[in-house]
Amino acid sequence: MSIEHVLSGKARVHVERGDCLRLLRSLPDDVADAVVTDPPYSSGALHARARAAVSPAKKYKLRGKPDFAGDDRDQMSFALWCTLWLAECYRVSRPGAPVCVFSDWRQLAITANVLQAAGFVLRGIVPWDKTEGVRPQRGRFRQQAEYVVWGSKGPMSAARKVPVLPGVIREGVNYREKRHLTGKPVAVMRRVVQICEPDGLVVDPFCGSGSTGIACRHEGLRFLGMELTETYAAIARGWLAEPLERTEVAEVSRARRR
């Protein structure tokens, strides 16, 4: 399978290994019905040298997961880099298409700014409440939220076939399902990708292990993922090739329907 197979409708999902700027530039204009992505945050240290000294595996304190590239930029380079790839996302998106970009609290203001610098209309911020199970520290507020900064390519029609979506997503981290150091739960991604109209194409320039693609499969959406790290691209392809009923999130969904 290839990018062309997804664009032509011959395939429902595809993950392309490579740098997202190069891959996005290879796409024609106005093909994405939504952009949903979780880029490296490059946060958690005072300067680039300090960031580069700590690998993602050490930073996120998870064993058995490969490291990934791009998590060591300083604030200025992070902002300029995000503007570059978001500008390409703007070009490849259809008029009115939504864009959703994950961020932590440190990069929240920059992410909102670069979304607008790339041309998108900023429409809001949706907190992801990871619940009380995350890294408590006595005498401090619990850092239990990340954020979805979202907008659209120009005006967004009220006639879009999309339901009212939650303004806060409350869902714990599913460590049994986690296949990437910073992978988001499929249950969270299912809520986010619902911003795309039915049967639309979701483009993810930083697809990691593919949880956004799994969410798209559950929601009846097409998916084009891009991933720089070869190991994670292979993991994503393998996960997306599994029957949905074999994934843990499918079992969770069935249990909830009961």
N, C-alpha and C positions, 0 to 999 in steps of 0.2 A: 504494500500500500504506500501511497505518497500523499503529499499535500494536495496535488491535483485531484486525487480520488475523493477527498473530502469536499473540496470546492465544487466538484461536479455532481456530488451526491452519490457516487458509486461506493463510498464508504461512510460509515457513521462516525468513526473515531480514528484518529491518527496522532502519533507522537513523533515529531521530527527532532533529531538530535542536532544541536548547533546553537550558535549565538543568536539571540532573538532579534537583534538589530538587523543582522544580515537576512534572517528568515522573513521578518516582517517586510523588509524592503522588496522581497521577491513576490509578495502578494499583490494582487490587483486592488484598485480602489473599491470601497463600498461592498465588502464581502462579509464582514462580521456582523452578526445580529447582537452580539454582546462581547465585551472583553471582561474577563474575570481572572484576577491573577494575584499572586502572593510573592512579590519580589524579595530578594535578600534585604533586610532592614539596615544593615551596616550601623547598628547602634550598640550602645553599651560600653563605650570607651571614650576618652576625652579627645583622642587624636588618632590619625591613621596608623602611626607606628604601634600604638597600644592595641588597636584592632587587629593588626596583622600578626601580633605576637600570640594571639589566642585563636586556635582553630575553632570552627563551628562546633565540632564534637565536644571540645572542652567547654566552650561557652554555654552550650545548651545541656551539658552534663547528661548525655544519653550515650549508652554503650551500644556497640554493634551496628551503628548506622554510619555510612560513609560521609565524609566531609563534602562540602560543595563550594563552588567558586562565587566570588562577588560580594562577600560579606565584610569587606575590609576597607570600604571607601570612607573618606572624610565627608563632612557635611556638604561642602561646596561641590565636590565631584559627584556625590550621591544625587544632589539636586539637578545638576546638569545632565547626568546620565539618565535619570528618570524622565527628564523633559525630552530627551532624544527618543527613547523607545515609546513614550506615551504619544509623542507627535506622530510616530508611525502607526500606533494603534488608532489614533484619530483618523488618519488617512484611510485605513483599511475598514473602518466601521461605516455602517450604513447611516444615513441621516436619522437622528433620533435614537440611535443605539445607546444602551447604557454601558458604563464602564465602572468596575468595582475593583479597588486596589486595597489590599490589606496593609496595615501599618501597626506599629506599636506606639506607645505614648511619646517616645522621644522623637520619632519622625512624623508625627501626625500633622503638625503645622506645615512642614515641608511638602508632604504628600498632597495636602489640600492645595498648596500653592502651585506645585508642578502640574497637577491635573489641569488647572486653569491655564498655565503657561503653554501647555500643549494644545489648547483650543477648546477643551471640554467645558461645559457648564457644570459648575459644582452644585450638587443638589443635596448633599447631606453627609452625615457620619453615622454609621450604625455600629454601636458597641457589640462586641462578642464577649459576653460574660462567661468566663471559663469555669465558673462556680468556685466555691470555697476550697476546693481541693488542691489549689496551686500554691506552692512555695510560701508558706506563712513565715513571717518574721516578727517576733515580739516587739512591740513598741512602734510598729509602722503600719501604714495602710497596706492591705493585701493587693498585690499587683495581679489582679485576676481578669483584666480586660485587654483585648486587642480591638482593633477598629477596622471597619470597612469604609473607606472614603469613596463616595460614589458620585457619578454625574452622568451627563449624556452628551452626545454630539449634536449640539443645537437643541431646538425645541423638542420636547417629548410629548407625543400625542396622548391625550387621556383615553383614546379609543383602543390603546394597545390591549391585547388579550392576556393581561397579567393581573392576578388578584392583589388585594391589599397585603403587603408583606410586613413582617414584624419590624418595629423600630429598634428593638434590642433582641439579640439572639442569645439565649441562655442554654449552653450545652457544654458539658464537661469534656476534657481531653480523653480520647479513647486510646490508651497506650497499647492495647492489644492490636488495634488496627493500624497504628502508626508505622509507616514504612520509610519516613523521611525525618530528619532531625527537627524540621519545623513544619511538618505536614499538618494540615488542618483536617479535623474530623469530617468524614463524608456527610454526617448529619448536618453540620454547619454549612458545608458547601451546597447541599441540596436547597437550603433556605436561600442562599445567595444567588444561585443560578436561576432560580425561579423568576428573577427580574427579566430574563430573556423570554421573548415570545415563543409559543409552542413550535417545536421542530426547527428552532433557529440554530445558527452556528455560533458556538462560544469559542473564542480564541483565548488561549492562556499562554503568554510568552514565558512563564516560569512555572512549568507544570509539575516539577519535582517528581514525586512518586505517583502522581496521577489521580489524587483524590477528587479533584475538580472534574476530571473526566468520568470517574465512577458516578459522581453526582449527576452529571449530564445524562448518562445512560439511564439512571433511575427516573429522571424527569423527562425523558423522551427528546433530548436535545442532541444535536451533533457537536462534536468536539475536535478542535485542532490544538494540540499542545506542543510547546517548544521547550526543550531542556538542554542546557549546556553540558552538564555533568553526565558523562556516558553511562556510569553505573545507574544513576537514577532514571535516565531515559529507558534503560533496559528494564528496570523495575516497573516503571509506568506501563510499558508495553505489555509486560507479563500480567500485571494486575488487570489491565483493560481487556485482556484476552480471556480472563476467567468468566465463567457464567455468573450472572448476578446472584443467583441463589447460593453460590458458594462463598460470597463475601459476608463478613460478619455484620455489616450494616444492614444487609437484607434481612438477617435473622432478627436484628433489633427492630426493624420496621414492622415485621410481621407480629412481633410480640406487642408492639404498641397498638396495632390495629385490633388486637384481641381485647 
